[in-house]
Amino acid sequence: MSYAAMNYVRKLKRETGIVNTLKHVLMMIAWRIPPGHMESKPTSLRWLADSVGCDERTVRRCRDQLVAKHKVLTIGARGRGRSRFQTYFIPNLAGPLFAIDSDDGKPGSVSRLKSGQPVTLDAEKRTSAPTSGVATPFFSESVRTEVPTTTTETPVAAMIYERVLGFLDWFAQSYPTHHNGAAIAIDFERDGPVVKRLLEKPPRDVARLQAMAVVMWTVTPDEDPWLPRATERGVKLLVHAADRLDRISRVREVAPKAEADARGHVPPCRTWTECTRRFEAEIAERRQAGGVS
């Protein structure tokens, strides 16, 4: 499977007309494409229907629109059994898959790691950087409205992967806010499966995973003696310390934070969550206004 290919589909603009079920069908076809390739493995309409959460007739209609109308998909080798299993090509994966768009929609520069060296975009290691200089506020409304965060529901595969990719985008955009503007490179092929496990076992929503990430970046020695000594606070630490971070994030939601008004918020913040939300919103406003973070 290719998380980078799914991320390309997820970031298709609404102006293309590929939205809702069309996008989910194309995303799950992209899931069947091995990293570094343009052709999917043999895929059945029934599997696509189960992954998207609709009937086979709807999937067939969406597939035909993606092929004939939008021209982002072509059908490859047809399999046996009334051609129920067949391969698909997404030709655009050869070109704009790893192009980074700036705020004005123009292609940006290549993503760079902390060392300042360009990232190699080969078939084995694919990375991404924030698509905008504006950090997404804590528990952003965009994530809340686009991605349902109820843990009691059983989302279909397409929705699960959309949540994973949405969290990774938020992670890359929010990281600089807590690290003096330093960026972090996200490897979708490496980090995607890890985030999926964090969301599923035990069941967590995106907001909970965001809260755990913020705890990882702002934890104090009083809350945990080990986490503040970590030198690398990326997805790897989020996985290794998931239980600790989950526990601390839940404590912060109900326990008052004595130093919550240290940033000069008026009225003073009552909890860690409230203080962090207001702080990230202030950083986003400053960047939009051209100020210095």
C-alpha positions as CSV (number, residue, x, y, z in Angstrom):
1,M,0.0,0.0,0.0
2,S,1.1,3.6,-0.6
3,Y,0.2,6.2,2.0
4,A,1.9,8.8,-0.2
5,A,-0.3,8.0,-3.1
6,M,-3.4,8.3,-0.9
7,N,-2.2,11.6,0.4
8,Y,-1.9,12.9,-3.2
9,V,-5.6,11.9,-3.7
10,R,-6.6,13.4,-0.4
11,K,-5.1,16.8,-1.4
12,L,-6.9,17.1,-4.7
13,K,-8.6,20.5,-4.7
14,R,-12.4,20.7,-4.8
15,E,-12.2,22.5,-8.1
16,T,-11.3,19.2,-9.7
17,G,-14.7,17.9,-8.9
18,I,-13.2,14.8,-7.3
19,V,-15.0,15.0,-3.9
20,N,-16.9,12.8,-1.5
21,T,-17.4,9.2,-2.8
22,L,-15.4,9.9,-6.0
23,K,-12.4,10.8,-3.8
24,H,-12.8,7.9,-1.5
25,V,-13.0,5.4,-4.4
26,L,-9.8,6.9,-5.9
27,M,-8.1,6.9,-2.5
28,M,-8.7,3.2,-2.0
29,I,-7.4,2.5,-5.5
30,A,-4.3,4.5,-4.5
31,W,-4.1,2.3,-1.4
32,R,-3.7,-0.7,-3.6
33,I,-0.7,0.8,-5.5
34,P,2.7,-0.3,-4.2
35,P,5.1,2.5,-3.2
36,G,7.0,3.8,-6.2
37,H,4.5,2.5,-8.8
38,M,1.6,3.8,-10.8
39,E,-0.4,0.6,-11.3
40,S,-2.4,-1.0,-8.5
41,K,-2.6,-4.7,-7.6
42,P,-5.6,-6.6,-9.0
43,T,-8.6,-5.0,-7.2
44,S,-12.3,-6.1,-7.1
45,L,-15.3,-3.8,-7.1
46,R,-16.6,-5.6,-4.1
47,W,-13.5,-4.8,-2.1
48,L,-13.7,-1.1,-3.2
49,A,-17.4,-1.1,-2.2
50,D,-16.6,-2.5,1.3
51,S,-13.7,-0.1,1.8
52,V,-15.7,3.0,0.8
53,G,-19.0,1.9,2.4
54,C,-21.3,1.8,-0.6
55,D,-22.7,-0.6,-3.1
56,E,-20.8,-2.0,-6.2
57,R,-23.1,-0.1,-8.6
58,T,-22.0,3.2,-7.1
59,V,-18.4,2.2,-7.1
60,R,-18.6,1.3,-10.8
61,R,-20.3,4.6,-11.6
62,C,-17.6,6.5,-9.7
63,R,-14.8,4.5,-11.4
64,D,-16.2,5.3,-14.8
65,Q,-16.4,9.0,-14.0
66,L,-12.8,9.0,-12.9
67,V,-11.8,7.3,-16.1
68,A,-14.0,9.1,-18.7
69,K,-14.8,12.5,-17.2
70,H,-11.9,13.4,-14.8
71,K,-9.2,11.4,-16.7
72,V,-7.2,10.7,-13.5
73,L,-7.6,7.0,-13.7
74,T,-7.1,4.3,-16.4
75,I,-8.0,0.6,-16.3
76,G,-5.1,-1.8,-16.8
77,A,-5.1,-5.5,-17.1
78,R,-8.6,-7.1,-16.7
79,G,-8.8,-10.2,-14.5
80,R,-10.9,-13.3,-14.7
81,G,-14.5,-13.7,-13.7
82,R,-16.3,-11.0,-15.6
83,S,-13.4,-8.7,-15.1
84,R,-14.3,-8.2,-11.5
85,F,-10.6,-8.1,-10.6
86,Q,-8.5,-5.6,-12.6
87,T,-5.6,-3.2,-12.2
88,Y,-5.8,0.6,-12.3
89,F,-3.3,3.3,-13.3
90,I,-3.1,6.8,-11.7
91,P,-0.8,8.5,-14.3
92,N,-0.4,11.7,-12.3
93,L,1.6,9.8,-9.6
94,A,4.6,10.1,-11.9
95,G,4.6,13.9,-11.8
96,P,2.9,16.1,-9.1
97,L,2.7,13.5,-6.4
98,F,5.4,15.0,-4.2
99,A,5.0,18.7,-5.3
100,I,4.6,21.0,-2.4
101,D,2.0,23.8,-2.8
102,S,2.5,27.1,-1.2
103,D,-0.3,29.3,0.2
104,D,-0.9,30.9,-3.3
105,G,-1.2,27.4,-4.9
106,K,2.1,27.7,-6.8
107,P,4.6,24.8,-6.6
108,G,7.0,25.3,-3.7
109,S,10.5,24.1,-3.0
110,V,11.6,20.6,-2.0
111,S,11.1,19.6,1.6
112,R,14.2,19.9,3.8
113,L,15.2,18.1,6.9
114,K,16.5,19.8,10.1
115,S,20.0,19.7,8.7
116,G,19.0,21.8,5.8
117,Q,19.8,19.0,3.3
118,P,17.2,18.3,0.6
119,V,15.1,15.3,1.1
120,T,15.6,12.5,-1.5
121,L,12.2,11.6,-3.0
122,D,12.9,8.1,-4.1
123,A,10.7,5.0,-4.1
124,E,11.8,3.9,-0.7
125,K,11.7,7.1,1.4
126,R,9.0,9.7,0.6
127,T,8.7,12.7,2.8
128,S,6.4,15.7,3.2
129,A,6.6,19.1,4.8
130,P,3.9,21.5,5.9
131,T,2.0,22.9,2.9
132,S,1.6,26.2,4.6
133,G,3.4,28.5,7.0
134,V,0.3,28.8,9.2
135,A,0.0,26.3,12.0
136,T,-3.3,24.6,12.4
137,P,-4.8,25.6,15.8
138,F,-5.1,22.9,18.5
139,F,-8.2,20.8,17.9
140,S,-8.7,22.7,14.7
141,E,-12.3,23.1,13.5
142,S,-11.2,22.0,10.0
143,V,-10.3,18.6,11.4
144,R,-13.4,18.4,13.5
145,T,-15.8,19.2,10.6
146,E,-14.1,17.0,7.9
147,V,-13.2,14.0,10.1
148,P,-15.8,12.6,12.6
149,T,-14.1,11.9,15.8
150,T,-16.6,9.5,17.5
151,T,-14.9,6.4,18.8
152,T,-18.2,4.4,19.1
153,E,-18.7,4.3,15.3
154,T,-17.1,1.8,13.0
155,P,-15.6,3.8,10.1
156,V,-14.9,2.3,6.7
157,A,-11.4,2.0,5.5
158,A,-11.5,5.1,3.4
159,M,-12.4,7.2,6.4
160,I,-9.8,5.6,8.6
161,Y,-7.0,6.5,6.1
162,E,-8.3,10.0,5.7
163,R,-8.0,10.5,9.4
164,V,-4.5,9.1,9.4
165,L,-3.4,11.5,6.6
166,G,-5.2,14.4,8.2
167,F,-3.4,13.9,11.5
168,L,0.0,13.7,9.8
169,D,-0.7,17.0,8.1
170,W,-1.7,18.6,11.4
171,F,1.4,17.1,13.1
172,A,3.8,18.6,10.5
173,Q,2.1,22.0,10.7
174,S,1.9,22.2,14.5
175,Y,5.4,20.9,15.2
176,P,7.1,24.3,14.5
177,T,4.9,26.1,16.9
178,H,6.4,24.2,19.9
179,H,9.9,24.0,18.5
180,N,10.9,27.6,17.8
181,G,9.9,27.3,14.1
182,A,11.9,24.1,13.4
183,A,10.2,21.8,10.8
184,I,9.8,18.1,10.9
185,A,9.8,15.8,7.9
186,I,6.9,13.3,7.7
187,D,7.4,10.0,5.9
188,F,4.0,8.9,4.9
189,E,5.0,5.3,4.1
190,R,6.7,4.9,7.5
191,D,4.4,7.0,9.8
192,G,1.1,6.2,8.2
193,P,0.7,2.6,9.5
194,V,1.9,3.7,12.9
195,V,-0.7,6.4,13.2
196,K,-3.4,3.9,12.0
197,R,-2.5,1.6,14.9
198,L,-2.6,4.4,17.4
199,L,-6.1,5.3,16.2
200,E,-7.4,1.7,16.3
201,K,-5.8,0.0,19.3
202,P,-7.2,1.1,21.6
203,P,-9.8,3.1,19.7
204,R,-8.9,6.8,19.7
205,D,-10.3,9.8,17.8
206,V,-8.1,12.4,16.0
207,A,-8.7,15.0,18.8
208,R,-7.3,12.6,21.4
209,L,-4.2,11.9,19.2
210,Q,-3.7,15.6,18.8
211,A,-3.9,16.1,22.6
212,M,-1.3,13.4,23.1
213,A,1.1,15.0,20.6
214,V,0.7,18.4,22.4
215,V,1.5,16.7,25.7
216,M,4.6,15.2,24.2
217,W,5.8,18.7,23.1
218,T,4.9,20.5,26.3
219,V,5.2,17.9,29.1
220,T,6.9,19.0,32.3
221,P,9.1,17.0,34.7
222,D,6.3,17.1,37.3
223,E,4.0,15.3,34.9
224,D,6.5,12.7,33.8
225,P,10.2,12.4,34.7
226,W,11.2,10.7,31.4
227,L,9.5,12.4,28.5
228,P,11.1,15.9,29.0
229,R,14.5,14.3,28.5
230,A,13.6,13.0,25.0
231,T,15.7,14.7,22.3
232,E,13.5,13.6,19.4
233,R,9.8,14.3,19.8
234,G,8.3,12.9,16.6
235,V,5.9,10.1,15.6
236,K,8.3,7.5,17.0
237,L,8.1,8.8,20.6
238,L,4.4,9.3,20.2
239,V,4.2,5.5,19.6
240,H,6.6,4.4,22.4
241,A,5.0,6.7,25.0
242,A,1.4,6.4,23.8
243,D,0.0,5.1,27.2
244,R,1.8,7.8,29.2
245,L,0.7,10.6,26.8
246,D,-2.9,9.4,26.8
247,R,-3.0,9.4,30.6
248,I,-1.4,12.8,30.9
249,S,-3.7,14.3,28.2
250,R,-6.8,13.1,30.1
251,V,-5.5,14.5,33.4
252,R,-4.9,17.9,31.8
253,E,-8.5,18.1,30.6
254,V,-9.8,18.1,34.1
255,A,-7.0,19.3,36.3
256,P,-6.2,23.0,36.6
257,K,-2.8,24.2,35.4
258,A,-1.2,26.6,37.9
259,E,1.0,28.3,35.3
260,A,-1.7,28.5,32.7
261,D,-1.7,32.3,32.8
262,A,2.1,32.6,32.4
263,R,1.7,33.7,28.8
264,G,-0.5,36.6,29.9
265,H,-3.8,35.4,28.7
266,V,-6.8,37.5,29.9
267,P,-8.8,36.0,31.4
268,P,-6.3,33.4,32.8
269,C,-6.5,29.9,31.4
270,R,-7.9,27.3,33.6
271,T,-6.5,24.1,32.0
272,W,-3.6,23.0,29.8
273,T,-5.9,22.3,27.0
274,E,-7.4,25.8,27.0
275,C,-4.0,27.5,27.3
276,T,-2.5,25.4,24.4
277,R,-5.5,26.1,22.2
278,R,-5.3,29.9,22.7
279,F,-1.5,29.8,22.3
280,E,-1.6,28.1,18.9
281,A,-4.5,30.3,17.7
282,E,-2.3,33.4,18.6
283,I,0.7,31.9,16.6
284,A,-1.5,31.3,13.6
285,E,-2.9,34.8,13.7
286,R,0.6,36.3,13.9
287,R,1.8,34.3,10.9
288,Q,-1.2,35.2,8.9
289,A,-0.5,38.9,9.7
290,G,3.1,38.5,8.7
291,G,4.4,38.7,12.3
292,V,7.2,36.8,13.9
293,S,6.3,33.7,15.9
